[in-house]
Amino acid sequence: MPGVKSTHRWRLPEPPERAASALSRELELPELAVDLLLRRGYSNAEDIRAFLDPSPARLRKPDTLPDIVPATERIIAAINHHERILVYGDYDVDGVTGTVLLVSTLSRLGADVIYYLPHREAEGYGFSMKGLEFAVAQGARLIVTNDCGSSDHETLAAAREAGIDVIVTDHHEIATDRRQKPEVRSQKSEASADQSAICNLQPAMPLALVNPKRTDSKYPFRELAGVGVAFKLAWSVLSALDRPREELIALLDLVGLGTIADVVPLTDENRILARIGLTAIRRSPRPGLRALLKVAGIADKPLTGYSIGLMLAPRINAAGRVGHAELAARLLLTQDESEAATLAAELDGMNRSRQSLEEKILTQATRLVEVGGLAERRTIVVAAEGWHEGVIGIVAAKLVDRFSRPCIVVAMKGDNGKGSGRSVSGFNLHTALAACSGHLLAFGGHKYAAGLSITRENLPGFRSALAEYADGFPEEVFEPTLHIDMVAPIEQIDDAFVTAIEKFEPFGPENAAPLFASLGLEVVGYPRKVGNNHLKLEVRAGKRKLEAIAWGRSSEIINLGGPVSASGSISASTSTSPVTLDACYTVSRRTWNGRTSTQLTLRDFRTSE
């Protein structure tokens, strides 16, 4: 029997500097859970309590956000003078929820408010001239952007020429180079000190630039999502008008949804907003959210970061990817149950269309990689005519998962193309694009995701330049690697431990689902194939036995004890002595036919040495 080989390099952790036993007793938590928290940097009881039970009381007041005072005053003046306000948003979940949040708040305050969301293909990301023309035509005297605008100097200048005040609320880095235009969400790269292009272009300055990533910002937390910045502005306006606290609380469902979907670091205030947002989404009175939960099949299930990020968010994003994001905004704004059900069903259909498009492009892109031998290179750049730019970012992410290389997928239209890239840990994609910027028309992003514009004739040079840049990195950066939180004896993975781990939710960037490793697990009984190609088995250590599943690994049955029967299980007549495995996994609860049990989801496994 050849045995099972791991598909990834396992990076095991160093032991914590402090023993967990004393804190375990003080906090009345399983020692294994406290050990994990110590490894993640929560070093005392107060920090651990704040992490496990995030409190709204720890949210910071908006007072120290840059330009929050003039922004608040101008909005109140517009309300008092019955000036038309246009909220200009973005086509992703963050932009849509931020737009709905501001429109809902201003409407409740009696403002004359309308909104505008750009079309992804026709206008692209950012505060567009077409959007400004719409504002002029509608008689708007004040524009409030959300999730965009920090680097849209030309449109800001044109708005000033048109006599329209602009308040920018945003969370993206402020470009220092005209070629740099943030075209992807969740910016994380560090801003260059004292180089804000907004500040260098005085005619293009908005009336207020509310962005925690401004180099002169005194706000302690830089990583708010766009909807988080919108929430802070709403907070400031409601507070200035001495409105009831309940009006602010009513916005938390939108804030939680947008924050989780935008893949911002789920630390500090984002963790608080995401956690309380999960509860707010479940209790939301919005007909649109309730209808969306129903079509996603999670109306009666516990909400997690996974269910928001992979079940709700894609349906909202589908509108902006293959249609128009205005449909998603209508869903979240409607008060009519029947309309909500119709719109949710339409979004669900769009999501299926998106999945079909994505699968088609992924198949074509994968073939280009394999036929061209691109997987042998350290970076992958694929391009083709006719690819839908609304789904190329998802395709790039799936190529990274498959090939463990930074990947850029370019949708060509004639002589020009728009690309979306995703990267691996240890390779800053934004920095890489900056090093190759001479080949690009425009680019923007952060270390793990980026967008770009390029001419067809510059594609070969860009491929070569990016590959040359990657040659300066150690080989291990481009090897598939699992960063394991801790080695855990499965005897300690009991109900109390799983309950403690569930309090880590919602999982996301900088708060990933804990990854454990256990060594020398005995395979019990007969592993079997489930679904198309998944592997189901039981493992045991001592007296503790747990179910485990490995997605896409049913082909390993032959290496776990014998030939496969017609049913997809190991043939009992030929199974050999017990097999022992080293396994790398996450832990969760699974409910099936009314029975709830603990399950290990195997990320990788290998035959024990």
ZAVORO-861566 format. One record per residue (C-alpha): x, y, z; residue in three letters. Coordinates in steps of 0.1 Angstrom, whole numbers, plus 2048, in hexadecimal, padded with zeros to 3 digits. Layout:
<pts>
XYZALA ...
</pts>
This chain:
<pts>
800800800MET 8118207F4PRO 803837810GLY 7F485A80FVAL 80A878807LYS 80289B812SER 7F98B57F8THR 8078D380CHIS 8258DC820ARG 81B8DE845TRP 8298FA85AARG 8258F187ELEU 82490C899PRO 83C9148B5GLU 82E90C8D8PRO 82092A8EBPRO 83693C904GLU 81C93A91FARG 80A91C92DALA 7E491C928ALA 7D990A948SER 7D692895FALA 7C293C945LEU 7AD91E93DSER 7A291C961ARG 79C942964GLU 787943944LEU 777921948GLU 781917925LEU 7918F7918PRO 7B78F991CGLU 7BB8F08F7LEU 7A690E8EDALA 7BA926903VAL 7DA9188F5ASP 7CE9218D2LEU 7C49448DDLEU 7E79498ECLEU 7F793E8CCARG 7E19588BAARG 7EE9748CFGLY 7D29788EATYR 7E8978908SER 7D2980925ASN 7AE97A932ALA 7A199C928GLU 7AD999904ASP 79F976901ILE 77D98090FARG 77C99E8F7ALA 7839868DAPHE 76B96B8E3LEU 74E9838ECASP 7529A38D6PRO 73F9BF8E5SER 7309DD8D3PRO 73B9F28F0ALA 75F9EE8E3ARG 7569FF8C1LEU 768A208BEARG 755A408B9LYS 75AA4F896PRO 768A708A4ASP 78CA6A899THR 786A60876LEU 794A7A85EPRO 77BA94852ASP 75EA84865ILE 753AA5873VAL 750AB9852PRO 740A9A842ALA 726A9885ETHR 71FABE85DGLU 71BABE837ARG 702AA1837ILE 6EDAB1852ILE 6EDAD283FALA 6E2AC0820ALA 6C5AB0833ILE 6BBAD1842ASN 6BCAE3821HIS 6ABAC780EHIS 6C8AC37F6GLU 6C8AA37E2ARG 6E3A8A7EEILE 6F0A6F7D7LEU 701A517E7VAL 71AA427CFTYR 724A1E7D7GLY 736A007C8ASP 72A9E07B8TYR 7379C77D2ASP 7279BD7F3VAL 73B9D6807ASP 7319F27EFGLY 70C9E87EDVAL 7079E4813THR 718A05819GLY 702A16800THR 6E3A0780EVAL 6EEA10832LEU 6F3A35828LEU 6D3A37813VAL 6BFA2782FSER 6CDA3E84ATHR 6C9A5E835LEU 6A5A5482BSER 69CA4F84FARG 6A9A72856LEU 693A8183CGLY 6AEA87822ALA 6A7A8A7FDASP 6BFA6D7F4VAL 6C5A587D5ILE 6E1A3F7CDTYR 6F7A347B0TYR 70AA147ABLEU 723A1178EPRO 7219F5774HIS 7409DF778ARG 7479DB753GLU 73B9FC745ALA 74AA12760GLU 7629FD775GLY 76BA03799TYR 76AA267A8GLY 758A487A7PHE 751A4A782SER 74AA6776BMET 729A56761LYS 71FA55785GLY 727A7A789LEU 712A82769GLU 6F5A6F779PHE 6F9A84799ALA 6F8AA4785VAL 6DAA99771ALA 6C8A90791GLN 6CFAB27A1GLY 6E5AA47BDALA 6F7ABF7D2ARG 70BAA67E7LEU 71AA847DFILE 725A6C7FAVAL 73AA4F7ECTHR 73EA2E7FDASN 75AA147F8ASP 76AA2A7DDCYS 775A4D7D3GLY 796A517E6SER 7AAA507C5SER 791A5C7ACASP 7A2A7E7A7HIS 793A87785GLU 76FA8178FTHR 774A937B0LEU 781AB179DALA 764AAF784ALA 74BAAE7A1ALA 75AACE7AFARG 757ADF78DGLU 733AD578DALA 72DAE57AFGLY 726AC47C0ILE 735ABD7E2ASP 744A9A7E7VAL 749A87807ILE 75FA68801VAL 75BA4B819THR 773A2F810ASP 78BA1681EHIS 7A3A11801HIS 7C7A1D7FFGLU 7CBA3F7F0ILE 7DEA3C7CFALA 800A4D7CDTHR 804A477A7ASP 7EAA4E78CARG 7EFA2B77FARG 7E5A1E7A2GLN 7BFA1B7A5LYS 7B2A037BFPRO 79D9EC7AAGLU 7979D07C4VAL 7879CF7E6ARG 7969CC809SER 7B69E0805GLN 7D19D881ELYS 7F29E6811SER 803A01825GLU 7FFA24819ALA 81EA37810SER 824A5282AALA 81BA76820ASP 814A6D7FCGLN 7EEA6E7F9SER 7E6A777D5ALA 7C6A887E2ILE 7DBAA07F6CYS 7F3AA77D8ASN 7D5AAF7C1LEU 7C4ACC7D3GLN 7A9AD27B8PRO 79EAAD7BCALA 799AAE7E1MET 776AA47EDPRO 765AB8807LEU 76DA9C81FALA 782A7C81BLEU 777A64837VAL 790A47833ASN 7A2A37850PRO 7BFA2F838LYS 7C8A54834ARG 7ECA5A83ETHR 7E0A75856ASP 7C4A60866SER 7C4A5E88BLYS 7AAA4288CTYR 7BAA2489DPRO 7AEA09886PHE 7B5A0B860ARG 7A39EC854GLU 77E9F5855LEU 76B9E8837ALA 75AA02821GLY 7399FB832VAL 74AA00854GLY 755A2384AVAL 731A2A83EALA 725A1D860PHE 73CA35872LYS 72FA5285DLEU 70BA48864ALA 714A45889TRP 722A69889SER 704A77878VAL 6EBA6588ELEU 6FEA6F8ADSER 700A948A2ALA 6DAA9489ELEU 6D4A828BFASP 6C2A658AEARG 6B8A468C1PRO 6D3A2B8C5ARG 6BCA128B5GLU 6C0A23893GLU 6E5A1B894LEU 6E09F78A1ILE 6C89F1883ALA 6E69F586BLEU 6FB9D987ALEU 6ED9BE863ASP 6FA9D1845LEU 71C9D8856VAL 7219B485FGLY 7189A883CLEU 72F9C082AGLY 74C9BC842THR 74D996840ILE 74899681AALA 7649AF813ASP 77F998821VAL 78E9B3838VAL 7A29A8856PRO 78999B870LEU 79B9AB88DTHR 7959C98A4ASP 7759DB89BGLU 76F9C687CASN 76C9A7892ARG 7529B98A8ILE 73E9C588BLEU 7409A387AALA 73698F899ARG 7199A58A3ILE 7109A887FGLY 70998287DLEU 6EF985898THR 6E19A4888ALA 6DE993866ILE 6CB976876ARG 6B398E887ARG 6B19A786ASER 68F9B6862PRO 69A9BC83EARG 6849A8826PRO 6A19A680DGLY 6B9996826LEU 69F97D832ARG 69797480DALA 6BC970805LEU 6C2959823LEU 6A5944817LYS 6B19407F3VAL 6D4938800ALA 6C691C815GLY 6D2929836ILE 6B393A844ALA 6B2921861ASP 6D7919865LYS 6F192987BPRO 70394686ALEU 728946867THR 743958854GLY 74193B83BTYR 71C93E835SER 71E964830ILE 73E96481BGLY 735946805LEU 70F945804MET 701968809LEU 71D97E7FBALA 72096C7D9PRO 6FB9717D2ARG 6FE9967D9ILE 71E9997C6ASN 70F9877A9ALA 6FA9A57A0ALA 7199BB79BGLY 72D99E78AARG 71499476FVAL 6F99AF771GLY 6F69CF784HIS 6FB9D47A9ALA 6DC9EA7ABGLU 6C89CA7ADLEU 6DA9C07CEALA 6D49E37DCALA 6AF9E17D4ARG 6AD9C07E6LEU 6BC9CE806LEU 6A79EE805LEU 6859DF7FDTHR 66B9DD819GLN 6549C7803ASP 6569A180BGLU 64A9977E8SER 6639AD7D6GLU 67F9A07EDALA 67797C7E4ALA 6779857BETHR 6989987C0LEU 6A897D7D6ALA 69E9627BCALA 6AC9787A0GLU 6CD97C7B3LEU 6CE9567B8ASP 6CB951793GLY 6E696A78CMET 6FD9587A4ASN 6F7938791ARG 70094A770SER 71F957781ARG 72993478CGLN 725928768SER 73A94475ALEU 75493E775GLU 75691976EGLU 75991E748LYS 77593874CILE 787923767LEU 788905750THR 79691B734GLN 7B092C74AALA 7BB90B759THR 7C08FC737ARG 7D591B72DLEU 7EB91574DVAL 7EF8F0746GLU 7F58F1721VAL 80C90E724GLY 8208FF740GLY 81991E755LEU 81790B776ALA 83D906773GLU 84192B777ARG 83F93F797ARG 82395678BTHR 80694F774ILE 7F796875CVAL 7DB95C745VAL 7C797172DALA 7AB96C713ALA 79297E6FFGLU 76E97C70BGLY 77397472FTRP 75A985746HIS 76D99D75CGLU 753999778GLY 75F976781VAL 784977779ILE 78E97F79DGLY 77D95F7A9ILE 78E94B78DVAL 7B0959798ALA 7A994F7BCALA 7A192B7B1LYS 7C092979BLEU 7D59347BAVAL 7C49187CEASP 7CD8FE7B3ARG 7F09097A9PHE 7FD91C7C8SER 80A9387B2ARG 80095D7B0PRO 7E795E793CYS 7DA97A77EILE 7BD975766VAL 7B898F74BVAL 798994738ALA 7A19A3716MET 78B9BA701LYS 79D9C36E1GLY 7BE9D46E8ASP 7B99D870EASN 7B19C172BGLY 7A79C274FLYS 7B79AA767GLY 7B199D78ASER 7CB98B79FGLY 7CE9777BFARG 7ED96D7D1SER 7FD9567EAVAL 80A95D80DSER 82C96D80CGLY 82897D7E9PHE 81A9A17EAASN 8079A47CALEU 8029CA7CCHIS 8289CF7D1THR 82F9B77B4ALA 8189CB79DLEU 8299EB7A8ALA 84A9DC79DALA 83B9D477BCYS 8269F3777SER 8389FE758GLY 8259E4745HIS 8039EE753LEU 7E9A0974CLEU 7DCA08770ALA 7DD9F278EPHE 7D39F07B2GLY 7CC9D87CFGLY 7DE9C97EDHIS 7F59AD7F5LYS 7DC9907EDTYR 7C699F7D2ALA 7CA9B87B6ALA 7BB9C6797GLY 7CC9D4778LEU 7C79E2755SER 7DF9D9739ILE 7E39DB713THR 7E69BB6FFARG 8089C46F2GLU 8159C8716ASN 80A9A5722LEU 82A992719PRO 8409AC729GLY 82A9AC748PHE 82C98674BARG 851987749SER 8559A4761ALA 83E99477BLEU 851972778ALA 87298377CGLU 86699579BTYR 85A9747A9ALA 87C9647A4ASP 8899797C1GLY 8739657DAPHE 87C9447EBPRO 86D9257DCGLU 85891D7FBGLU 84293C7F4VAL 8349297D6PHE 82F9087E8GLU 80C8FF7F5PRO 80F90481ATHR 7F78FF838LEU 7FE914856HIS 7F38FE873ILE 7E890F893ASP 7F08F38AAMET 7F58CD8AEVAL 7D78C18C1ALA 7CE89F8D0PRO 7AB8968C4ILE 7A38898E6GLU 79F8AD8F1GLN 7898B78D3ILE 7688B48E7ASP 7488C78E7ASP 7568E28FFALA 7748E88E8PHE 75E8EA8C8VAL 7479038DBTHR 7659188E3ALA 7719178BEILE 74F9228B2GLU 7539428C6LYS 77194A8AFPHE 757950893GLU 75496187BPRO 77495586APHE 786969850GLY 7A697B849PRO 7BD97D868GLU 7A496787BASN 7A4947866ALA 793927871ALA 7AC916888PRO 7C08FB876LEU 7CB8DD88CPHE 7E18C0886ALA 7DF89E897SER 7F9882892LEU 7F585D892GLY 7D085B88ELEU 7C2838888GLU 7AA83486BVAL 78B822879VAL 77680B863GLY 77281183ETYR 77783382EPRO 75E83A813ARG 7578517F5LYS 73B86B7F9VAL 72E8837DFGLY 7428857BFASN 7668817CDASN 7668877F2HIS 77487080DLEU 76286882DLYS 77385584ALEU 77685186FGLU 796856883VAL 79F84D8A7ARG 7B98558C1ALA 7B68448E2GLY 7918428EBLYS 7878608D5ARG 7788598B3LYS 76E87489ALEU 75F877878GLU 77488885DALA 76E893839ILE 78889C81EALA 77A8AF801TRP 7868A27DFGLY 79C8867EDARG 7888677E7SER 7A48597D1SER 7B88537F1GLU 7A08367FBILE 7B781D7E9ILE 7D482A800ASN 7C0825820LEU 7BC800820GLY 7B27EF800GLY 79F7F07DFPRO 77F8037DBVAL 75E7F17DASER 7417FA7C2ALA 73280F7DESER 7528247E1GLY 75E814802SER 77C7FF809ILE 7757DA803SER 7737CA826ALA 7817AA81ASER 7A27B9810THR 7A77D5829SER 7C87D383BTHR 7D57DC85ESER 7CB7FE86CPRO 7D981C85AVAL 7E583A86ETHR 7E485E860LEU 7F1880869ASP 7D5898862ALA 7D18BE85ECYS 7AE8CA863TYR 7948E386FTHR 7798DA889VAL 7538E0886SER 7328D288FARG 71D8C0876ARG 6F78B9878THR 6E889D864TRP 6C688D868ASN 6C289F889GLY 6E3892897ARG 6FF8AB89FTHR 72389F8A1SER 7478AD89FTHR 7578A987DGLN 77B8AF872LEU 77F8BE84FTHR 7A08B2843LEU 7B48CC830ARG 7D08B382BASP 7DC891838PHE 7F8878834ARG 80185583FTHR 813857860SER 83884F860GLU 
</pts>
